[in-house]
Amino acid sequence: MSNLKTHEQAAIEAVAERFSMTWEKSSDSSGGWLATGGKRVAVEIATLKRRDAQGKSTRLGLRFDKVVAGLTQRLRGALDEIVPERMTVVLTLTAPIRLPAKTADALEGKIRTLLRRKSPLRDAKETIYGNHVRIRILSDQSEPASKMIGFVHNPNWDPLLLMEITEELIEIIGSKAVRRPMISAGGRWLVLVGSAGSSYLGAYRHLCSQIPMATEFKKIVVVLPDGQVEVLAE
């Protein structure tokens, strides 16, 4: 592991111990293999940026109730037809949602307006029926993600952090998915080296479920600063 940085070495050692495997370094400094019982799994490693949640709740407080599911499904159905390929709408909305149907219609209208803008930076900050909303259009992506990635969260969390980790994870998963530098019968894993605690786990799991490129990996795990290994997708 001589080509890996110290924090990457520690992370891959934690993953190897967690799954009772051994690490084999490749000539490519960004990956290698985890092996057990004569079988090898190709591994890609990426380090997540440091996030500062100072002054905010230690938990994201994401909501996944029936109201949220209904609004998300309705809005995603509408956006699938109007959002161009290789473009993603990232949406954050505070809970509780008291008027889901009217809120979905208003959000669709706001997003249509943003899509008509020619500016490369298309962001909006609104209050709709008492709910604080942030919308960001991600365009010209190298690989397609979902047409919409949405978060409904408690009011005491900064939605810009959710925007930032969404962009970062889409970029990492997309770039690692298309590289395919190593072939292994055991498939590929993506190991993310985290700099923040467990407060982001719910968001990362939610994101992995909405990023199609994530299926390129048999398993995606994150290693927290204390060495804890958490599975985000498999």
C-alpha positions in Angstrom: 0.0 0.0 0.0 3.0 2.3 -0.4 1.3 4.5 -3.0 -1.7 5.1 -0.9 -2.0 8.1 1.4 -2.0 7.5 5.2 -5.7 8.0 5.6 -6.4 5.7 2.6 -4.2 3.0 4.0 -6.0 3.2 7.3 -9.4 3.0 5.6 -8.6 0.0 3.4 -7.1 -1.8 6.4 -10.4 -1.2 8.2 -12.4 -2.5 5.3 -10.2 -5.6 5.0 -10.6 -6.3 8.7 -14.4 -5.7 8.6 -14.9 -8.2 5.8 -12.1 -10.7 6.8 -10.1 -10.0 3.6 -6.6 -9.1 2.7 -5.5 -6.2 0.5 -3.4 -6.5 -2.6 -2.1 -3.3 -4.2 -2.3 -2.7 -7.9 0.1 -0.6 -10.0 -2.7 1.9 -10.1 -2.4 4.1 -7.0 -6.2 4.6 -6.7 -7.2 0.9 -6.4 -6.3 -2.7 -5.8 -7.9 -5.9 -4.7 -9.5 -7.4 -1.6 -9.0 -11.1 -1.5 -10.4 -14.0 0.5 -10.6 -17.7 -0.2 -8.8 -17.4 -3.5 -11.3 -14.9 -4.8 -10.5 -11.2 -5.5 -12.7 -8.1 -5.5 -11.5 -5.1 -7.5 -11.5 -1.9 -5.3 -11.6 1.8 -6.1 -10.8 4.3 -3.4 -11.9 8.0 -3.2 -11.7 10.5 -0.4 -14.7 12.7 0.5 -14.2 16.4 1.2 -14.3 17.6 4.7 -17.7 19.0 5.7 -18.3 21.5 8.5 -21.6 21.0 10.3 -20.8 23.3 13.1 -23.8 24.9 14.7 -26.2 22.4 13.1 -27.9 19.3 14.2 -25.7 16.2 14.3 -28.4 14.3 12.4 -29.7 15.3 9.0 -33.3 14.4 10.0 -34.3 13.3 6.5 -38.0 12.4 6.0 -39.2 9.3 4.2 -42.9 9.1 5.2 -45.9 8.5 2.9 -46.4 12.2 2.2 -42.8 12.6 1.1 -42.9 9.5 -1.0 -46.1 10.6 -2.7 -44.8 14.1 -3.5 -41.4 12.7 -4.7 -43.1 10.2 -7.0 -45.4 12.8 -8.5 -42.7 15.3 -9.1 -40.3 12.7 -10.5 -42.9 11.5 -13.0 -43.3 15.1 -14.3 -39.6 15.8 -14.4 -38.7 12.6 -16.3 -40.4 14.1 -19.3 -39.0 17.7 -19.2 -35.5 17.4 -17.8 -32.9 16.8 -20.6 -30.5 13.8 -20.6 -27.3 14.2 -18.6 -29.0 16.8 -16.4 -30.2 16.4 -12.8 -32.4 18.5 -10.6 -31.3 18.5 -7.0 -34.1 19.6 -4.6 -34.2 20.2 -0.9 -37.5 20.9 1.0 -38.2 21.4 4.6 -40.8 19.4 6.5 -43.6 19.1 7.4 -45.3 19.2 4.0 -48.9 20.3 4.6 -50.1 20.8 1.0 -48.3 18.1 -1.0 -50.2 18.3 -4.2 -50.1 22.1 -4.5 -46.4 22.0 -3.4 -45.5 19.5 -6.1 -47.3 21.6 -8.8 -45.5 24.8 -7.6 -42.1 23.0 -7.5 -42.6 21.7 -11.1 -43.4 25.3 -12.2 -40.2 26.6 -10.5 -38.1 23.9 -12.1 -39.5 24.5 -15.5 -38.5 28.2 -15.2 -35.0 27.3 -14.1 -34.6 24.8 -17.0 -35.4 27.6 -19.5 -32.5 29.7 -18.2 -29.4 29.7 -20.3 -27.0 30.4 -17.4 -24.8 27.5 -16.5 -25.5 28.1 -12.8 -29.2 27.6 -12.2 -30.1 27.8 -8.5 -33.2 29.0 -6.8 -34.2 29.6 -3.2 -37.9 29.8 -2.5 -40.6 29.5 0.2 -43.5 27.5 -1.0 -46.6 27.0 1.3 -44.4 27.6 4.3 -41.6 25.2 3.2 -38.1 26.4 2.5 -36.9 25.1 -0.9 -33.6 25.0 -2.6 -33.3 23.9 -6.3 -30.1 23.4 -8.2 -29.7 22.2 -11.8 -26.6 20.1 -12.5 -25.9 20.0 -16.2 -23.3 18.5 -18.7 -22.7 15.5 -16.6 -20.2 13.0 -18.0 -22.5 10.1 -17.0 -26.3 10.3 -16.5 -27.7 10.4 -13.0 -31.4 10.5 -12.0 -33.5 13.3 -13.5 -34.2 14.3 -9.9 -32.6 13.8 -6.5 -34.7 15.1 -3.7 -34.3 15.5 0.1 -37.1 16.4 2.5 -35.4 17.3 5.8 -35.9 19.0 9.2 -35.6 22.8 9.1 -32.4 22.9 11.3 -30.1 21.6 8.6 -28.2 23.6 6.0 -29.6 22.5 2.5 -26.4 23.7 0.8 -24.5 20.9 2.5 -27.0 18.4 0.9 -26.4 20.1 -2.4 -22.6 19.8 -2.0 -22.5 16.2 -1.0 -24.9 15.3 -3.9 -22.6 16.9 -6.5 -19.5 15.3 -4.9 -20.9 11.8 -4.8 -22.3 12.0 -8.4 -18.9 13.1 -9.6 -17.0 10.4 -7.7 -19.3 7.5 -8.6 -19.5 8.6 -12.2 -15.8 8.9 -12.7 -14.9 5.7 -10.9 -17.7 3.7 -12.6 -16.5 4.5 -16.1 -12.8 3.9 -15.4 -13.0 0.1 -15.1 -9.2 -0.3 -14.9 -9.4 -3.7 -13.2 -11.4 -6.8 -14.1 -12.4 -9.2 -11.4 -14.8 -12.1 -11.2 -15.7 -10.9 -7.7 -16.9 -7.6 -9.1 -15.9 -4.1 -7.9 -16.3 -2.2 -4.7 -16.0 1.5 -4.1 -14.4 2.5 -0.8 -15.1 6.1 0.3 -12.9 7.6 2.9 -15.0 10.0 5.0 -13.9 13.0 7.1 -17.2 13.5 8.9 -19.1 11.3 11.4 -22.2 9.3 11.0 -24.5 12.3 10.5 -24.2 12.0 6.7 -24.9 8.2 6.4 -28.6 8.6 5.7 -27.9 11.1 2.9 -25.2 9.0 1.3 -27.4 5.9 1.4 -30.3 7.9 -0.1 -28.0 9.2 -2.8 -26.6 5.8 -3.8 -30.1 4.6 -4.3 -30.8 7.4 -6.8 -27.5 7.3 -8.8 -27.7 4.7 -11.6 -24.0 4.5 -11.9 -23.8 3.1 -8.4 -25.0 -0.3 -9.7 -21.5 -0.6 -11.4 -20.3 -1.5 -7.9 -21.2 -4.7 -6.1 -20.7 -2.8 -2.8 -20.1 0.8 -1.8 -18.8 1.4 1.7 -17.7 4.5 3.6 -15.0 4.5 6.3 -15.7 7.0 9.0 -12.8 8.9 10.8 -13.0 6.5 13.8 -12.5 3.5 11.5 -16.1 2.4 11.5 -17.1 0.8 8.2 -20.6 1.3 6.9 -22.2 -0.2 3.8 -24.0 2.4 1.7 -25.1 0.2 -1.2 -24.9 -3.5 -2.3 
